[in-house]
Amino acid sequence: MGDRPPPLEGLFVLDLGQIYQGPYAGFLLAMAGADVVRVEPPEGEPTRRRAKLAGASLPLAILNSTKRGITLDLKSAEGRGLLVELVKQADVLLENYAPTVTERLGIGPEVLLEANPRLVYASASGYGRSGPSRDDLAMDLTVQARAGFMAVTGWPDRPPVKAGPAVCDFLGGAHLYGGIMTALFERERTGQGRVVEVSMLEAAFPALASNLGLHHNSGGEVAGRTANRHGGMSVTPYNVYPARDGWVAIICTTEDHWRNLAVAMGRPELAEDARYATHSARSACMDEVDELVGAWSAGLDRDAVWAECLAHRVPAAPVRDLHEVLADDHLHARGFLVEVDHPELGRVTLPRSPVRYEGSALAELVPSPLLGQHTEEVLAERLGLDAGAVDALRRRGAL
């Protein structure tokens, strides 16, 4: 806690993001204190439109807390004109449309930076704003496939599977936030804005580090899927092990971890056995080591295995379901997860930003805006338009 203002207080951001990638970058900016105005088409962005079919959208609420919301029809000349006028006051505009969409609409980076040379124009897409694959359709699933994630996920004798979470979307969103902040830092020194772009495919690539290590060390052979084992097959134990009432993930990244685990298992002699003395030795008999650990863990309840590992300083964690995660006492104690009364969803558990700013209080979580909820407020505040002018714009289809 503290009384310092949040680091981005006073920053004005126009968030044209849709689905996950762009809105997540906007959420991080809002949680850092920026005034983030969510700009949607009159019918709502795709996540909101999907929600109309299935009820209110929790993802929409997660990614748009503490933002204000307006509608603009960017296919209309008046709607585009209003955006340009808002851009003249903005510090950041972010979008994750397909490349060239904003150029075709006449609100691309050149137009907006001419209107405001200090603007940071941030663009996220599947494959980037250039290159032969620029215009390929991209969603998290297809990027996981193309990036090699699916080829290394799952069991070697079964079809490839995707990661459960939308990892590529959120890797892209986090990198977009980093790019925006880097460009804002530069602007403080030069006074000039610039275009920042992030490709989901490129943002995903570094996460393959262990798998690429195995690929290199095997002379370029196709490494394949390693299930729950280490992607480079060079760390053992590294797996999910059975308990009487569930599963526990255990990993030994140092030799001290292995020695400590041997003691926790009641088998201290294993730490002195030459067959298991090093990572390379244990990895050479990986099945045998996994059987030793699994035979121990299977005789205990999940929480007992976890407790023994914690007591002996061995990295481990129970495999928890989402209900357990939402009730996590650590995440609630730190204020990351909070209970919010949402106007559409009722009582829900929502996250704050993972980024903390010491000396500043945690940002209040204001429920995500209804479609166009703050249109009149923002246009009055930023452009001086009264309610009559806003109503006239709405009748003409600009909003």
N, C-alpha and C positions, 0 to 999 in steps of 0.2 A: 504494500500500500504506500501511498505518498501523495503529495500535492503538486507534483510537476505536471504540466499539461502533457497530453499524449504527443508523440513526436511529429505526427502529421496534422496536428490541429491547424485549421485554416486552409488546408489543401482542398481544392475543388476538383472532383473526379467525375467524368461522365462514363458510366459503365454500360456499354452496348453488348455486353457478354450474353451468351446463351448456353443453356444446358449447364455444364460443369466447369470447363477450363477457364473461360473468361470470368464468370461470376466468382470463382474461388479467389482469383487475384484481386477482384474488387472487394471481396469480403475481408481479405487481409489488410487492404488499405483502409477500409472502414473501421476495422478493429484497432488500427494504429491511430485513429483520430481524424481521418479525412472525411470530408462531406462527400459521400459517394451517392450520386443520383443515378438510379437504374433507369435506363431508357429502353422501353419496349414498344413494339408496334401495337396498334389499337387492339388487336386480337390476342396480344400476349406473346411472349417468347415460347419456344417449343415445349419446355418443361411445364409451363403454366397451361398450355393447350392440352397436353397429355393429362394434366391433373383434372381437367374438366370431365374427362371420361371416367376417371377412377377416383374422384374425390380430391380433396386438398392434397398438396404435394409436400411431403416432409423434406425432400432434397431442396426444393425451392426455399423452404423456410431456413434450412441449414445455411445455405449459401448467400442469403440476402438479408440476414439480420442486420439491423442498424444502418441500412441504406434507406434513402427516400426513393419513391418510384413515380415516374411520369411516363406518358405515352406520347410518341411522335410517329406520324406516318412518313417515313423517309422515302416513300415512293411518290410523295407529293412535293411540289416545289416549295410550298409554304412550310411543310414539315422540315425539309432540308434547310430552309432558310433559318428556322428557329434553332436548329442544331448548330449552325455556323455562328449564330449570335451567342449561343451558350458557350461554344468553343472559345470565343474571344475572351471569356473570363476564366476558362478552365486551365488547370495545370496538367491534367492527364485525360486522355480519352483512350479507353481500351475496348477492343472488339475481338471476337474470334469467329468472324464470318469466313467463308471460303475466300481464298485470295482473289482479288480484283472486284469483289462485290461492291465495296465502298467506292472504288474508282468508277464502276459502271453507274452508280447512283449519283456521282458527281460530288462525293464527300470523302474522297481519298486523302491520303497524307499530304499531297502537294497542295490541295485546296485548303485543308485545315491549317497546315503550317504557314501558309501565306496569310490566313486570317489571324493567326496567333503564332509568331515565330518561337515563343517560349513553350509551346505545347509539347508534351511527351505523348507521341502517338504510339500506342502499344498494340501490336497485332499478334494474335496466336492462331495457329492453324495446324492441320495434320502434318503437312510436309514442307511448310515454309512458303515464302512469297516468290521463290525462284526455283529453277531446276525442272527436269523433265516430268516429275511427278506432282508438280505444284497443284494441278487441278484435279487430282484423284480425290474421290470422296473418302473422308476419313472419320472414323468414330473410334472410341476406345478399343473395341473388339478388333477392328481391322488393323489398328496400329499395334496392338499386342501381337497379332499374327505376323505383321511385317517386320516388327522390331526383333523378332526371335524369342519373345517372351513365351509364347505358346509352345515353341519347340523344346524349351527347357523346363516346362512345367507339367507335372504329372508323373505317371509311372512309365518306364521304358517299354513295357509290353502292351500299353494301352494308347488310345488316340491322344493327341495333345489336348490340353485344356487351357482355358484362360485363367488368369489370376482372378480371385473372387471379387475384390474391389476394383473400381475404375482407376487403376494405377496410372495409366498414361494421361488421362484427363487431368489428374491432380498433380502429376509431375510437371505437366505443361503449365498449369496454373501457378504453381509455386515458382517455376522459372520465370514466368511472365512478371510476377511480383518482384523478383530479384532484378530483372532487367529494368523495370520501371524505376525502382529505387536507385539503381546505378545511374540511369539517365538524369534523374532528379538531382543527384549529387553533382554530376557534371554541370547541370544547368546553374547550380549555385556558383560555380566558378566562371562559367562562360556567358551566362545569360541566354543561352541558346537551347531550344528543344531539339528533339530528333525523333526518328522512327526507331522503335524497338520491336523486334520480332522474335517469336519462339516457335519452333517446330516441335510437335509432340514426339515425332519419331526421334529427333535428335536429343530431346530432353530425356527420353527413355533409355537411350543407348548406354550411358554410364552405369546404370543399374545392373548391367550384365557382366560387371567386372569379374566376378568369380567364375562364371561360365566361360568367359573369354579366356581366362587364365587356363582352364582345362583344355580349351580348344587349342591354345598355343602350345601347351606342354605335351599335347598328344600328337604334335606334328601336323595339326590342321585337320585331324579326323573329326567327323561330326560327333559331338560329345553326347547328344541325346538328353533324355530326361532322367533326372536323378531323384525323383519323388521328393521326400522330405529330407534327403541327405544334402550335404554341402554341394553347391553348384560346381565347385572345382574338384570335388571328391578328394579333398586333401585335409579335411578336419574330421576327426572321429573321437568321441561320440558327437554326432550332429544329426538329430532325428527326433521324431515324435514317438514316445514310448507309452505302452499301455499301463493303465492303473486299474484298480478294481472297479472304479466308477467313472472312468473317462480316460483322458490322455494328457501327457505332460511333454512339453518340448524341453530338451536338455542339450546343451552345447558346451564343449570344452575347448576353448580357443587357446589356452595356455597349458603347459604341463602341470602347473600348480592346480588348475581346475581338475585335471584328470586325477591327480593325487588326492585332492579333496573329495572327489566323487567316490574314489575307491574306499575312503574312510567312511563316507556317508552310507555306502552300500554294505558296510561291515566286512569288506574284503581288502584291507590295507595291503595285503601281499601283492595285489594286482599292480600297485604303483611301482613295485620293485621288479616285476616280471619283465624281462628283456623283450618279450613279444609285444608288450604294450607300452614300452618306455617312451616312445616318441610319436608325434603325429604320423610320420611316414610309416612307422611300424604298425600302428593301430589301423591306419588306412589300408594297409596290405591285407589285414584280416578283419575288414569292416563288418562282415556278417557276424563273425564270432563276438566282436565287441558289442554289437547291437543286441545279440542274444543275452550276453552277460547283464547289460543294463536293463533290458526288458524283463528278464527273469526277476530282477530285484523290484522294479517298479510295479510289476503286475501283482505283487503280493500286498501292496499298500493302496489306500485310497489316494485319489489325486492330490488332495491338499496335504496329505502326509508326505508324499514324495516331494512336493514343492517346499514344504517346511524343512525337510532334511537338506535339500539343496541350498536353501537360503542360509541355514545354520552353518553349512560348511563352505559357503561362498562359491557355489557352483551356479553359473547362469542357467536359469530354468524358469518356466512359467506354465501354468495350466492352460490347456486349450479351452477357451471359454466361449459360450454362445453370446449372442448379441444382448440378450436380456441381462446377463452378468456384466457385460461391458458397460451397459447403460447405468448399472447400479454401482460401478466401481467407486469404492470409498476414496481412493487416492485422487482420482480425477475430480470428484466432487469436492474434496478437501482443498484442492488447489484452485478451485473455482473455474476449472476448464469446462466441466459439464455443469449446466444450470437448468433448473426447472423454469419453464416459461409458459405463460398463458397466451396461447396464440389465437387470434380471432377466428381462424378457420379450422385449426387442428385441435383446439382445446389445450390441455396440459401436456406439454412435450418436453423432452430432454434435448437440449441443443448445446453445441460446443462454442466456446470462444476461440480466438486465434491461438495456435501453438506458440506464437512469438510473444515474449514478455518484455516489458520496458520498465526496468527497475526505477522506482521513484514515482511512477504514474499508476494510478488505480486501474484495475482491470476495467475494460470498456463495458458499459452497460449493454446488455443484449436487448435491443428493441425489436419486436417481432417484424418479420419481413413485410414489406408493403403490399397492400392489395393492388391490383392492376390500376395504374394511373392515380394512385391515392394522393400523391403530392403534386400533381400537375399544376393546379392553380397556385399552390404555395410557391413552387420553384419558379414558375414563369413570372409571378409577381415580384418575388425577391430578386431574381437575377435580371429580368428584362423589363420590369416595371409595368407589366400588363395587368389590368384589372379584371374582375370576374366577367364583365361584359365582353371584353376582348377575347378572353379565353373561350367563352361560350361561342363566340362567332367563329373562332378557329376550329372549334370542335364541329360546328355545323358544316363548315367547308371541308371537313375531312382531313385536316392537318394533324389532329391529335387522336 
